[in-house]
């Protein structure tokens, strides 16, 4: 053993000092004085609400993205001891001393700082020089808008970090000698899953990476590494995406403000809220059951099948007549008039037998309104607001040759067997009118004042087979025990009492949550600082993130105008150069060797492709957009600019000494201009030092910028 040990022990390490330098500068620009300002800044008011809900384990939906970003922000809050007890109700609200502001903003700032060395390393993996890598890192380092976005509790810096890490890891794997280690590929897949888990916009960069990987893999048909690529870049991100939701749904197990967006089954699985009402309910609906029926399509506001002691008007405003029978509507509030009794048409009793006789798919039933004893009825009379459908009413015998048509067939649309029992909360049921084959349906139209602005319920013959507007779910349920009307009314006012445990699976909750996030949109109003994507390219807009309550100290999302212009010129130059190359290669003229051409194409796929997939989708979106949505696309152009300059320097001007010297001098002048511009806008980036009104006016380089100041 001693013979094998050779002394002295020597460790040799190579340290890239440029990488260390830009990393230190990135941490300094992003993390210094992170707790200033000690007030809510712009979208912190939005994300902070979700962080508070995480701290309290209260369920919520954010239709703008998956849950990983919120979990990352909540992790920073947890490390700082935040208990969720802060009301995020307005921009500029002061944080109390009990809130660790530095901890709230730490993780986004770390991600923003790490983006700088990542761009440096990614440029090297694109096979460009350390000088180009330094140029790309400097462009990110001195970009004022990226600094601002990194220093607050926001998600763009987190998204950019994972996207850059995904491309760097994949290219590191691809550039390694064969057979490469799969660890870099695994890291790339994990980063892709994290990017999509932070924001759905990460999906477009992920798809771009899959395209690049597919092009590389096509050249390796027969290579065993292909199976690694599919496993790591397809399976791993999908599994991680599901995993984020598993953690999200497992952790947020308490009822909250967004419950009403979800189905009754989902709500009942949460602690508190609907679960407090439904915990004691029997599972199987039986003859004699007292139920409330919630429409499956009544979103985002739920509503329940309802009736009350008011009849339809004899004639409507347009002159059409009605049956003048009792109104049946859908009511968006809990109410005793939402209760109905399931009755066997062949028997008179309205109580549950011992043992209960369950209602099954295909059974014919009658529905008796609990408080008025009217039968749910439909007939060949036009509905009040939707005359192409049938009226639904509570039947009254006026002795005018209008017989009762109150038989309904139970159709369980999500049944697993033909004899499926109708289940509370779990079963989605269509009620088919026996006489006319019309289906009970929520039309969604509000009734006039005579209907108390409640929602219209109709019976529709011309329905789409799988429309959710046809489906109803039993939400509250009890076994009726009182045959007399007075006793039954008292019973309907009392709580349920039979203990039954009921849960739905994670997959059912996962699928429902995906659908809600894609289809249920929160109300959006026009914002003062919203902008269109075309305005981002020339930076015609800015966003005031924070303004001191009594001084001119303020923070704005404004980019570095010089580096912004360099990015746009690089994008245009690459496209023009690519067209020239392609035309000349079509004619058999190769201006650069094949290896250089492959490098040029790879640069375009990653950088120009990355810009396109992160910019073009916003042109098609019908939502409120802001300047910060452009930042991921901008990072690709900062990666492109130095690499394209090196390509021109090395392969286009290598024999032209005067233009080459001018190019170098011009590049240095541009870098100096970028630094000076960064310094000029630092007061608006960090919120200090405070500037006078005259100085602030001098920073308004574009008339469209909205810079605020107080005259003294």
MARBATOR-282420 format. One record per atom (N, C-alpha, C): z, y, x. Coordinates in pm, whole numbers, plus 50000, padded with zeros to 5 digits. Example, Ala and Ser with C-alpha at 12.3 -4.5 7.8 and 13.67 -1.06 7.14 Angstrom:
REM MARBATOR-282420
507804943151319 507804955051230 507804967051320 507084977551285 507144989451367 507875000351290 
REM end
This chain:
REM MARBATOR-282420
500004988050083 500005000050000 500005012550087 500865012650191 500945024050280 499675025650361 499025014050392 497795014750469 496675021150388 496695018750257 495645024450172 495825039450152 497035044550174 497315058650153 496955066450279 495975075050268 495535082850383 496015097250369 496625101850475 497135115550477 496305123950571 496145136650548 496715144150433 495895142350307 496525144250190 495815143950061 495125157350040 493835157150015 493035169350002 492365169649865 492485180749797 491795182849670 490815194349689 489555191749658 488515201949671 488075206249532 488085219049508 487695224249377 486725235849394 485765236549301 484825247649298 485185256549180 485365269149209 485735278749106 484645289349096 484105290948975 483095301348951 483835314348925 483885322949026 484655335349014 484075344648908 482745344448889 482165352648784 482665348248647 482735335048628 483235329648501 484685333648479 485495332748584 486895336548574 487015351448540 486185359648605 486245374048584 485905377848440 484785372748388 484395376448251 485385370748150 486015359448182 487005353648092 488235362548084 488705367148200 489875375948202 489595389048128 488405394748151 488045407048082 487945404847931 487435393147892 487325390147748 488695389447684 489635382847751 490995382047696 491645395947692 491375404047789 491955417547791 491395426147678 490085425647655 489475434047552 489815429247411 490065416447395 490315410947260 491795409947226 492665407747325 494065404847294 495025416247323 494595426447397 495535437147429 495865445347305 497155448347288 497655456247174 497145450547041 497265437547028 496695430746911 497435434246782 498685438446794 499465441646674 499245455946625 498275462846687 497935476346639 496565475946571 496435481746455 497465488646377 498375478946302 499575483346276 500535475046203 500325476746052 499085474646011 498715476645870 497555467345836 497375464945707 496295456145660 494945462745687 494045455245750 492745460545791 491635453645711 490895460945635 489725456445560 489925442745497 489145432545538 489195419445472 490445411445501 491375416745580 492685410145590 493345409745452 493025419345369 493585419445234 493065407545153 491865402445189 491265390945120 491805377845176 491705376145308 492145363645370 493665362145368 494375373445371 495825372745371 496385366245245 495715368445132 496175362145008 496145346945020 495085341645082 494975327145098 496005321945198 496285329745302 497305325745398 498665324745329 498975334545244 500245333945171 500315321745081 499205318545016 499175306644929 499355293945011 498795293645132 498995282045220 500475280645256 501095291745289 502505291045326 503355285645211 502925288345088 503675283844971 503125270944913 502065265444978 501435252744937 500895253444794 500345264944759 499795267344625 498285265544630 497735257944536 496305255044533 495495267544503 494325268844570 493405279844543 491975275344572 491015283144525 489595281044555 489055293844617 488345292244729 487595303444785 486125299444783 485335305644694 483945301644679 483075305844797 483645313444892 482835317945006 482805307945120 483645297745116 483605288345227 484625277245215 484455266645299 485385255445304 486735259645360 487695250345366 489075254345393 489485255445540 488685250745636 489165250345774 489505264345826 488685274245795 488975287845841 490325292645791 490625290145664 491905294145608 493045286445676 492815273745708 493855266045774 494135271445914 493085275845984 493275281546118 494075294446109 493725303246015 494485315545998 495925312645957 496105302845870 497455299245827 498265293245941 497585286246035 498295280646150 498885291746236 498095302346259 498615313746334 499795320146263 499695321346132 500795327146056 502045318446065 501845305346058 502985295946066 503675296846202 502875297846310 503455298846444 504295311546458 503945321846383 504705334246388 505845334946288 506085323946216 507205323446122 506955330545990 505685332545955 505365339345828 505695330245711 506385335445611 506795327345496 505935329445373 504915337845384 504015340245271 504465351145177 505615356945202 506165367145111 505725381045153 504445383645137 503895397045156 502745398745057 502725410044990 501705412444887 500495419244952 499385412044959 498155417545018 497365424544907 497785436344871 497185442744754 496315454844787 496375459944912 495515471344943 495325472645094 494175477945132 493905480745273 494775492445317 495345491245434 496195501845487 497675499945461 498045489845380 499465487445353 500175483445482 501315489245508 502065486545631 502695472545625 502585465245736 503275452345746 504765454845769 505635447645701 507075449245728 507435443145863 508615446245911 509065441446042 509215426246044 509335420045929 509505405445923 508195397845943 507055404945940 505745398545956 505295400146102 505025388946168 504555389046306 503045391446306 502625403946317 501205407546307 500415401446423 501005401246542 500335395646660 499965381046636 500865373546576 500605359446549 499515357646443 499505366246341 498485365246236 497085366646295 496935375246394 495605378346449 495285370646576 496205362446624 496055356146755 494865346646762 494745337246669 493725326746680 492305332346668 492005341446573 490665347546575 490385354946705 491395361646762 491185368846887 490915359247002 491625348047007 491375337947110 489955332547100 489525329646978 488145324746959 487135335247003 487385347946967 486475358547008 486415359947159 487565358647227 487585359647373 486865347847437 487055335947385 486415323947443 484905323847424 484395331747330 482945332447311 482245338047435 482925346847508 482295353047626 482035342747735 483035335047783 482715324647882 481805313747826 481865311247697 480975301147638 479505305347650 479225318147626 477855323147641 477405322047786 478305324747878 478005323348021 477585308848052 478405299248006 478125285148033 476885280347959 476675285247839 475505281147761 474215285747827 474235297747884 473055302647956 472725293548075 473755288948145 473525279648257 472945266448207 473405261648092 472875249048038 471445250647990 471035262947959 469625265447927 468785266548054 469445264148170 468805263348302 468335276948353 469125287248322 468895300248380 469965303048484 469795313748559 470635316348674 472005321748634 472925321948734 474235327548711 474155342448681 473155349148736 472995363348709 472655365748562 471765357348505 471455358348361 472675354848277 473425344848321 474645341048250 475625352648248 475755359648363 476635371248369 476145382248275 474825384248270 474275394448180 474575391548034 474405378947993 474705375247855 476185377147824 477045373247919 478485374747898 478875389447886 478245398047968 478555412247963 478115418347830 476975414047779 476515419247650 477515416047539 478035403847540 479055400347440 480365407547468 480715408547595 481975414747634 482065429247588 480945436547598 480935450847568 480375454147430 480285444147343 479805446547207 480975450747119 480995463347080 482125468847006 482375461646874 481305458146802 481495451746672 482135438046686 481775430546789 482385417446810 483865418846848 484195429146923 485605431546958 486415434546833 485885443346749 486595446846625 486795434546538 485755426946521 485835415346432 486765404646486 486935404246619 487805394146680 489275397646671 489585410346660 490965414846676 491765414846545 491155409846438 491865409846310 491785396046246 492505394446138 492615381446072 491355378845988 490235376646059 488925374645998 488295362246059 487185357546005 486675344346042 485375344246121 484705355746136 483415355446205 483545350846350 484585355246420 484755351146560 485025336246571 485725330646474 485995316246473 484695308446452 483875313146358 482585306746332 481695307246456 481585318946519 480725320446637 481215311446749 482515310446768 483065301846874 482635287346856 482785282046736 482445267846714 480945265546725 480135275146682 478675273546693 478255273346839 478775282746918 478435283047061 478935270547132 480125266047096 480685253947158 479835241847124 479315241247002 478465229946961 477185229447045 476515240847062 475275241147141 475545238547289 476615244447342 476945242147483 477225227447509 478035221247424 478395207147443 477175198147434 476315201047337 475115192647323 474205193947445 473945206347489 473065208247605 473685202547732 475025203247746 475675197047861 475455181947859 475555175947741 475275161547728 473815158547763 472905166647708 471475164147728 471055165847874 471685175147945 471295178048083 471935168848185 472925160948143 473565151748235 472605140448273 472725135048395 471885123648435 472135111548344 471095103448327 471225091548242 471975080548316 472815072548247 473235074548107 474355084848100 474235094648014 475255105048005 476515100147934 477615106647965 478865103547896 478795108847753 479295101047656 479205105547516 480245116047478 481155119247571 482255128147534 481755142047496 480765147147570 480225160247536 479525159847401 478885148647371 478205147247241 479235146747128 480345140047152 481415139547051 481965153547026 482175160947135 482675174747121 481685183347043 480395181147065 479385188546990 479455185246842 479605172446809 479715168646669 480955174246603 482075174046677 483315179646624 483155194646600 482495201546694 482285215946679 481385219046560 480365210746538 479495212646421 480285211146292 481125200746286 481945198846167 482915210346146 483425215846258 484345227146246 483615239846201 482395242046253 481625253946215 481325253946065 480895242446014 480615241445870 481915242445791 483015237545849 484305238145782 484885252045774 484445261045862 484945274845860 484175283145758 482845282645765 482005289945670 480735282045646 480215282845525 478995275445494 477805280345576 477845292845627 476765297545712 476645289345839 477725282845879 477665274045995 476725262345975 476415259145849 475505248145820 474115250645878 473655263145879 472305266045926 472195264146077 473225268146152 473225265646296 473335250646324 474085243646243 474205229146257 472845222346235 472135226746132 470805220946108 469845224046222 469955236146279 469125239546394 469425230346512 470705227846536 471065218746645 470515204746620 470545200346495 469975187146463 468475186846492 467775197946464 466345198646494 466105197646644 466875205246722 466745204746868 467035190646919 468105184646867 468455171046909 467375161046868 466765163146753 465705154046708 464495154846800 464155166946843 463025168446936 463305161547069 464535162847117 464915156047241 464935140847222 465465136547108 465595122147082 464235115547068 463265122747016 461915117146998 461335112447131 461735119147238 461225115447370 461985103447429 463035099247359 463885088647414 463885076347325 462795074347248 462725062647161 462905050047246 463835041747204 464155029647280 465385031247366 465835043647387 467035046247466 468265043647379 469275037347435 470475034147359 471285046547320 471015057647388 471765069847355 471405075347218 470295070547160 469895075447028 470975072446925 471545060346933 472605056746837 473805065846854 474105069946978 475205079347002 474925092746936 473685097446946 473315110346888 473525110246738 473045099546672 473175098646526 474635098046485 475415089846558 476825088346525 477585101346542 477375108046655 478165119946688 477705132446615 476405133946592 475895146246533 475675145346382 475765133546326 475595132046181 476865126746116 477335115446164 478495109046101 479775116946125 480005120946251 481255128046283 481395141046205 480375149846200 480535162146120 480805159645972 480135149445915 480345146445773 481775141745749 482255132845836 483635127945821 484645139345838 484385148045934 485295159345955 485285168845836 484105171145778 484025179945661 484895174545548 484815161545525 485655155345422 487125156245461 487395154445591 488785154745638 489425168245615 488665179245637 489245192545613 489715193745469 488925188545375 489305189345234 490465179945202 490515168745273 491645159445251 492955166345288 492975172945403 494165180245446 494455191645348 493415198745310 493545210145218 494165205745086 493635195145027 494115190744896 495475183844906 495745177445019 497055170945036 498155181245054 497835191945125 498845201945155 499075211245037 497995215444970 498135224744858 498325216844730 499545212644705 499825203744591 500585210644479 500645224044483 501365231144379 500415239544294 500795241144169 499975248744075 499925263344114 498755269644091 498585283644130 497645291144039 497195302944083 496385311643997 494975306443970 494475297044051 493105292344034 493025279043958 494145274443903 494155261643833 493145261143719 493025272143647 492205272043526 490735269743556 490325271143682 488945268343718 488655253543722 489715245443730 489545231043749 489725223543616 489355210843621 489475202343501 490945199743470 491185194743352 492555191543311 493155180943402 492345170943442 492855160343529 493265166043663 492465175143717 492805181343845 494105189343832 494205197343726 495395205543706 496645196943692 496515185743623 497675177143599 498155170543726 497305170043831 497705163843957 498525173244044 498615186044006 499365195944084 500785197444029 501705200444118 503085202744076 503195215944001 503875215643886 503995227743806 502765229943721 502695241143650 501525244243569 501305233943460 500075229143450 499725219543346 500495206543361 500835202743483 501545190043503 502905190143433 503515202043419 504785202743348 504615199943200 503425203143150 503145200743008 502725186342985 501915181043077 501285167943053 502045156343114 503125158943188 503795148143260 504295137243166 504745140943047 505325131142957 504375125542854 503065127642872 502125123642767 501715109042778 501465102742664 500885089242667 499455089642717 499015079242782 497705078842844 496595076142742 496795066342652 495735062042562 495815069342428 494665075242389 494585081942259 494515071342150 495355072742047 495425062841940 495215069741805 495005061541701 494945067041565 496325072541529 496365085341490 497615092141465 498035101141580 497295100841691 497615109441805 497395124141769 498255132641820 498095147141809 497585152141944 496435159141943 495765162542069 495295177042067 495115182742185 494335194942201 493085191242280 491945196742240 490655193342300 490115205342376 490025204042507 489505214742592 488025212442621 487225222942609 485805221842641 485615220642791 484765211442834 484535209242977 483725220443039 483015228342959 482145238743013 482805252543010 483995253542955 484605266842936 485175271743068 484295276743153 484675281943284 484135296043301 484795304843376 486055301943444 487275302543353 487115307543229 488245308243137 488215295843048 489285288043045 489295276042959 489435279742813 488985270842724 489225273042581 489365259542512 490075259842399 490405247742327 489885248442183 489485236742129 489025236041990 490145240941899 489785250041807 490795257941737 490345260241592 491315261741505 491015266041367 492205274141316 491975281841211 493045290241155 492715293141009 493675298640938 493545300540793 492695312640758 491505313140812 490545323740778 489195316940761 488455320940659 487155314740631 486025322840693 484875316240708 483665323540746 483315333440635 482775345140666 482365354640560 481285348440472 481255352340345 480245346740254 478845349940304 478655362340351 477375366140409 477615373540540 476735370840637 476825377540766 476095390940759 476205398740867 475605412140868 474095411840849 473445400840891 471985400140878 471545394440743 472495392040654 472165387340520 472215372340503 472325364740610 472395350140597 473725346140534 473695335340459 474895330340395 475575319540478 476845317140450 477605306640519 478195297340415 478935287440460 479615278340367 480905284540314 481365295440376 482615302040341 483805292640359 483625282540445 484735273440472 485545278440591 486615271240624 487555275840727 486895276140865 487175286840939 486565288741070 487075278341170 486155273541253 486475265141368 485885272141490 486715274641590 486285282141708 486785275341835 486585282041946 487185277742073 488025289542121 489315287042142 490275297842167 490775296942311 490715307942389 491055307342531 492535308742563 493405305542468 494845306442493 495535294342432 496665290442492 497475280042432 498005284842298 497885276442195 498265280742061 498525268241977 499455269241884 499765257741799 498575253941711 497665263541685 496485260641603 495395253141681 495685249641807 494745241441884 494965226541865 496005222741788 496345208541773 495515202041661 495015189941690 494265181741594 494855167741591 494655161041479 495185147441461 494015137741449 494065127041528 493025116641522 493345107441404 492445106841306 492695098941184 491695087641170 492175076341125 491315065041090 490725067840951 489365068540939 488755071640808 489145061940698 489535049740732 489855039740630 491305039740588 492125048740644 493545049040612 493995063440590 495055065140516 495535078540483 496595083540581 497245074740653 498385078940735 497925086940857 498795096340898 498525105041012 499565103041122 500135091141129 501115087841233 500615075841310 501205073741426 500785062841514 501495050041474 500725039041469 501295026041436 502155020841551 502905010341523 503665003241625 503204988641628 502524984241734 502134991941853 500955001141820 500695011341903 499585020641877 498235013541880 497315017841791 495945012641793 495075022741869 494635019441989 493875029142070 492475031642012 491975043742032 490615047341994 489695043842110 488575037142081 487665032642185 486295039442171 485515038142277 484145043142275 483385036942157 482705045342081 481915040541967 482655040741835 483985042741836 484735043141711 484385055641632 484475054541498 484265065941408 485625070941364 485845083941379 487155089741350 486985102041261 488105107141212 488175120241151 489165128541232 488925141741240 489825150841309 490445160141206 491765159641194 492495167641096 493215178841170 493005191241127 493675202441191 495165201841159 495985202241263 497405199741247 498125209441157 497825222341166 498585232541093 498035235240954 496755232240928 496175235240796 495705222740722 495715211340790 495295198440730 493835198140688 492995207140740 491565207040710 490865197140803 489855190340752 489075180840830 487965188140907 487785184241035 486665189741112 485375184941047 484495194441014 483345191540930 482105198440986 480945192740961 479675199440990 478675195840883 477645204140866 476665201940760 475415210140790 474445208940703 473155215440725 473225230140682 474125237440745 474265251940727 474185258140865 473435268940879 473235274941011 474535280741064 474765278841193 475945284441259 475855299741257 476985306541262 476965321241244 476185328841352 476335325041479 475685332541587 474505325041647 474435311941626 473355303641680 472685296441564 471815303241489 471275297541364 470425285141383 470015281841507 469245269641530 470155257441536 471465259641526 472425248441528 473205248341397 474005237741378 474775236141254 476145242841264 476585247641152 477935253141142 478965241941152 480085244741218 481235235741221 482375242841150 483045235841060 484065242340977 485225232940951 486295238740898 487395230940842 487105229140694 486895216840649 486365214340514 487355218440405 486815226040308 487545229740187 486705225340068 487335218339975 486595213739856 486555225039753 485445232539752 485265243439655 484675238339523 484415225139516 483835219239396 482495225639361 481645227439467 480335233739447 479235224639503 479395211839483 478385201939524 478145202039675 479205204739753 479095204139899 480085193339947 479625180739952 480545169839988 480995170940133 482125164640163 482645164340300 481715156240390 481495161240509 480745153940613 481585154740741 482665146940740 483695148640842 483925136340929 482895128140941 483005116241027 482375119141162 483075115341270 482605117841407 482715105041489 481685102141563 481695090241650 482075094241792 482965086641852 483475089641986 482515083742090 482015092442178 481125088142286 481755092442419 482285082942496 482945085842624 481875085642733 481515097342783 480375098142875 480685092743014 481935093043057 482275087943190 482965074443186 482655066643083 483275053543068 482745043743172 483555033543201 483135022943292 482745010243218 483145009243091 482794997443010 482545002042867 481784993942791 481434997642654 482654998442563 483694990942595 484894991042510 485985000042568 485565009642646 486525018442714 487425025442614 488735025942647 489695033042562 489655047942596 489765056242494 489805070742511 491115074442579 491035080642698 492225083742777 492475098742781 493745102242780 494155116142795 493725121442932 493165133242934 492765140543055 491585134043127 491595120943142 490595114143225 489245112643156 489225110143026 487975107342955 487255120242915 485945120742942 485105131742895 484335126642773 484595132842658 484165127342530 483185136642461 482135130742402 481245137942311 481535133142169 481655142442076 481905139241936 480605140941859 480055129741813 478745129541747 478935128941596 478355138741527 478475139341382 477685127841320 478365119541241 477745107241190 476585110341097 476725120041009 475695122840907 474415128540967 474535136741070 473355143941120 473015140641266 473855132841334 473675129441476 473745141641568 474245152941516 474455164741600 475755162941679 475845169741792 476985168441882 477805181141881 479105179741871 480005191141876 479845198242011 479665211442006 479285218642128 479865232742127 480275237342246 480645251342264 479395259242297 479035268642210 477825276542236 478085287342341 479335291942351 479685302242448 479515316342397 478995317942274 478775331242217 480065335942149 480405348542169 481605354042105 481305357641960 482225354441872 482085358141732 482435372841713 481955378941605 482305393141578 483775394641542 484145406541498 485545409241466 486095399941359 485235395741263 485745386841159 486175373341217 485655369841336 486055357541404 487005360141519 487565372441524 488575376341623 488065375041767 486745376541784 486105375941916 486315362541987 486665352341911 486785339041969 485395332941989 485305321942063 484015316142098 483515306741989 482205307041968 481575299241863 481485284441901 481795275841805 481615261341817 480565257141715 479595248941758 478495244841672 478295229741684 477405224541603 476925210741616 475425211541642 474995205641751 473625207541798 472875194141798 471715194041731 470875181941731 469985181541855 469525193241900 468585193842013 469365196942140 470035186842190 470895188942305 470355181442426 470745186342543 470445179242667 471465168142686 470995156642725 471855144842726 473095146342813 472985153342925 474105153843019 474725167843030 474555176042928 475115189542934 476635189042921 477335196243009 478795196343004 479315204242884 478455212342821 478895219842703 479145210742584 478735198142594 478925188542485 480215180642500 480885181942614 481995173042646 483335179842624 484295171842578 485645176542550 486645167042614 487775172642654 488815164742719 490125166742645 490815155742618 492155156742560 493095161642670 493675173442650 494555179042753 496025176542719 496475181242603 497845178342560 497795167442454 498775158442457 498695146542372 500105141642340 500325138342216 501575131942175 501265121942065 502125112042048 501995102541938 502695108541816 501915110941709 502475116841588 503425107341516 504525112941468 505535104741398 505855110141259 505285121641221 505635128041094 504435128241000 504625122340880 503555121940782 503535134640697 504685140540672 504765152340588 504355164840665 503685174240594 503125186040659 504205194540726 505315197340658 506355205940715 506955199740840 507215186740833 507775179940950 506765179641065 505485178041029 504445177541132 504305191141201 504395202041125 504305215241186 505445217341286 506635212941252 507765214041345 507535205441468 506925193641446 506645184741558 505625190741653 504625197741599 503585203641683 504125214941770 505235220941727 505845231541807 506755226241917 507015213241916 507955207442013 507195201942134 507875200442249 507215195142370 507005180142362 506135175042449 505915160642458 507105154142528 507205140842518 508455134742562 508315120842622 507155114542625 507045100842676 506585101342821 507315095142913 507025095943055 505915086243094 504825091543149 503735083543202 503245090143330 503125082543438 502635088043565 501115087243566 500455098243603 499005098443599 498475106143720 497555100243796 496975106843912 495465104643911 494735113543981 493315111144005 493125109644154 492055103044192 491825099744333 491395112144411 491535111144545 491075121944631 489595124444613 488795113744601 487335115444592 486945122844465 487665119944355 487375127244231 487685142044247 488805145144312 489165159044336 488195165644434 487775158244536 486855163544636 485515167344573 484965158144494 483675160744430 483775172544333 484845172944255 485005183944160 485135197344232 485895197544342 486085210044415 484785214744479 483955205144530 482655209144585 481805215744478 481785209844361 480965215244253 481445229044210 482755230644200 483305243544159 482985254244263 483095250944391 482835260744496 481385265344496 480485256344456 479065259744455 478625266844327 479355264544217 478885269744089 479745280744031 481035280744060 481925290844004 481995302444101 481505313944061 481495325744145 482505335844094 483305340744188 484245351344150 483445363944118 484005372144032 483325384543995 483235393744117 482035398944142 481825407944254 481295421344203 481825431744257 481345445044222 480725451344346 479905461244325 479265468044437 480335474644523 480225472644654 481225477844748 480645490044820 481515499444851 481075511644918 480375508645049 480825498445122 480285495445254 479355483245254 478925478745138 477955467845134 476605472845186 475785463745231 474505467545292 473505456345275 472255459245302 471195449245294 470885444045433 470385431745445 470105426145578 469175434545663 468195441045603 467255448945682 467935461045747 469035465645688 469775476745746 470555472545870 470815459545882 471615454845996 470835455846127 469535453246121 468745452446244 468795465646320 468705476646247 468735489846312 470115496346302 471075488946255 472465493646243 472535507046170 471945507446053 471985519645972 473285521045896 474145511045906 475375511145828 476555508045918 477715511845875 478965508345943 479995505145836 481165500745878 482245497945784 483525504245837 484175512345757 485475517945793 486535507245766 487095501545872 488075490745857 489485495945830 489815507345893 491195512345880 491225527145914 492035534545841 492245548745867 493735551445858 494255557945962 495685561245964 496015570245845 497205568245792 497585575445670 497725590445689 497955594945813 498185609345832 497415615545948 496765607446032 496035612746146 494575608446139 493805611946241 492385608146246 492165594846317 493225587846354 493075574646415 492425565246314 491395558046357 490655549346266 489895538646342 489535528146269 488775517046327 487545514546240 486395513346306 485135510946235 484425498846294 483735491746209 482815481446258 481495488346288 481325492146413 480085498146462 479685490746588 478455486646596 477985479646714 477695489046828 477445483446945 477025491347062 475535494347045 475175506847016 473765509746983 472785505847093 473185507047221 472255503847329 471995488847335 473055480847336 472855466347342 472215461147214 472485467747102 471825464146975 470305466046989 469895477347049 468465479747071 467865470047169 468595466547276 468115456647372 467875443247303 468775439447215 468625426747143 467355426647058 467105437646988 465895438446905 464625437946989 464625445147102 463455444947191 463215431147248 464295424047281 464155410447335 463545401047231 463995402347107 463445393947000 461955396446985 461555408946983 460135412346970 459345407747092 459895409947212 459185406247335 458975391247344 459985383547307 459835368947313 458725364347220 458685369547100 457675365247004 456265368947051 456105380947105 454785385047155 454375376347274 455325373947364 455025365647481 454695351347440 455415346147342 455155332547295 453755331447235 453335341447159 451985341347101 450935341547211 451125350047312 450175350647424 450105337247496 451245331547527 451275318547595 450535307847514 450815307447384 450215297047300 448695298647292 448235310847278 446785313147272 446105309147403 446725312647515 446125309347645 446205294347673 447285288047634 447385273547654 446395266147565 446085272147449 445075266247361 443705266147428 443495275947514 442225276847587 442295269647722 443405262347743 443525254647867 444075262347984 444595274347962 445125282648071 446655281848068 447225276148171 448675274748180 449215285148277 449875295148220 450405306048302 451665301948377 452395292148325 453625287448389 453585272248394 454275266248490 454325251548498 454955245548372 454715232648353 455215225948232 456735226448222 457425225148334 458885225848331 459385239348286 458735250048334 459115263548292 458765265848145 457625260348103 457235261547962 458265254747871 458715242847910 459735235847832 461025244147824 461375250347937 462565258847938 462385270947845 461215276747845 460905288247760 460955284247612 460405272547580 460425267647441 461855264847396 462635258547484 464035255447449 464815268347424 464565278547505 465205291447485 464855297247348 463595296247309 463185301347179 463785293547064 463835280247079 464415271946972 465865275646948 466625277247056 468055279947042 468295294447001 467685303947071 468015318147051 467265324446934 465925323546936 465155329146825 465405321046698 465445307646713 465765299246598 467145302246543 468115304246634 469475307446589 469535320646515 468775330446564 468735343346494 468115341646355 467045334146346 466365332446218 467245325446115 467885314446155 468665306746058 469935314146016 470365323946096 471555331546060 471235345045998 469945348245988 469555361045928 468735359345800 467715350945806 466795349445692 467515345145564 468475335545569 469125331745442 469755343345366 470215353545438 470825364945369 469805372945289 468525372245329 467485379045253 467315372845114 467735360445099 467535353144974 468805352644889 469905357944942 471195356844872 471395368344774 471915364844658 472255374844558 473775376544556 474295383044660 475735385144672 475965397944751 477195402644747 477555414644823 477615411144971 476855418545053 476745415645196 477265427445277 477735424245398 478285434345487 477705432545628 477885442845708 477345442845843 477855431045925 479105426945904 479655416145987 478945402745965 478225401445854 477465389045834 476365387345939 475975398346005 474895397746104 475385393446242 476675393446267 477195391146402 476835377446461 476885366346385 476455353646445 474995354046491 474115360146413 472705361246453 472565369946578 473345380646586 473275389746700 473635382746830 474605373746825 475035366646947 473885358647008 473025353046926 471875345646980 470935354947055 470775367247007 469895376647076 470495381247208 471825382447215 472465385847342 472305374447443 472225362447393 471945351047480 470495351247528 469605356147443 468175356347474 467815367147576 468435379047567 467975390647644 467955388547795 469075384647860 469025382748006 468115371248049 468085360547968 467235349148003 465765353047999 465385360847900 463985365247892 463655374748008 464615383148045 464405392048158 464205384048288 465005373648305 464845365148424 463485358148423 463065353548306 461755346948296 460645356548338 460715369048290 459695378848328 459765382048477 460965383248528 461165386348670 460635375248759 460895362848721 460565351448807 459125346948794 458575347348675 457285340848652 456155350348615 456445362448572 455375371648535 455165382748637 456235386848706 456125398248799 456465394248942 456345381148971 456795376649103 455925382049217 454675385849189 453815391149294 453615406249284 454145412349179 453965426849160 455255433749203 455285438849325 456535443949382 457005456649315 456095466049286 456525478649225 457085476549083 456355469348996 456935466648863 458235458748871 458315449948971 459525441848986 460725450649020 460495460149111 461565469249149 461955478149030 460965482548955 461245490848838 462035483048733 461705470148720 462405461648624 463885460548661 464175458648788 465565457248834 466335470348813 465695481548849 466345494548830 466595497148681 465595493848599 465745495748455 466875487248398 466995474748444 468055465848395 469425471448430 469585476448553 470865482348594 471175494748511 470155502848485 470355514948404 470785511348262 470185500948206 470555496548071 471995491548067 472385483548170 473765478548175 474765490048185 474435500148266 475315511748277 475395519048143 474275520348074 474255526947943 475095519147842 475005506047848 475805497747756 477285499747781 477675500247909 479095502247940 479565516047894 478775526447921 479165539947882 479255541247729 478325534847659 478365535247512 479595527947460 479895516547521 481115509247484 482335518147499 482445525147611 483575534047635 483595545547535 482415550347500 482345561547406 482905557747269 482595545647225 483015541447091 484355534147090 485005532847206 486295526047211 487345531947115 487415545147098 488395550447001 488195545246859 486965542146822 486715536346690 486835521246690 486855515246810 486995500746822 488465496646819 489295504146892 490715500646904 491625509546819 491085520246763 491915529246683 492725538946765 492505539446894 493195548946981 492315551447104 492385563347166 493245574547124 492695581547000 493555589146936 493125596846819 492175607946863 491095609646787 490095619946818 490205631446719 489745642946764 489685654446674 488495653146580 488455661346477 487345660946382 486025663846453 486055673246548 484825676546622 484355664646705 485275657746771 484915646046851 484375634846762 484945633146646 484465622746553 483065626046504 482805638746479 481455642646440 480445639346549 480865640546675 479985637246786 479655622646796 480485614046737 480225599646738 479325595246623 479005604246535 478135600646422 476685601546468 476255590846539 474915590546598 473825588546494 474205583346379 473225581746271 473775588646146 472885594846071 473315602045951 473875592645845 473475580045851 473925570545749 475305564945778 475865567545897 477205562745929 478235570845852 479265563945806 480325570445729 481595570745815 481725581245894 482905582945979 483825593045913 485085589245896 486045597245820 486885605845915 487255617445871 488145625745953 488795636345865 489935640845915 490685651445846 490565664345927 490185675045863 490115688045931 491525694045937 491825700146049 493155706046066 493035720946097 
REM end
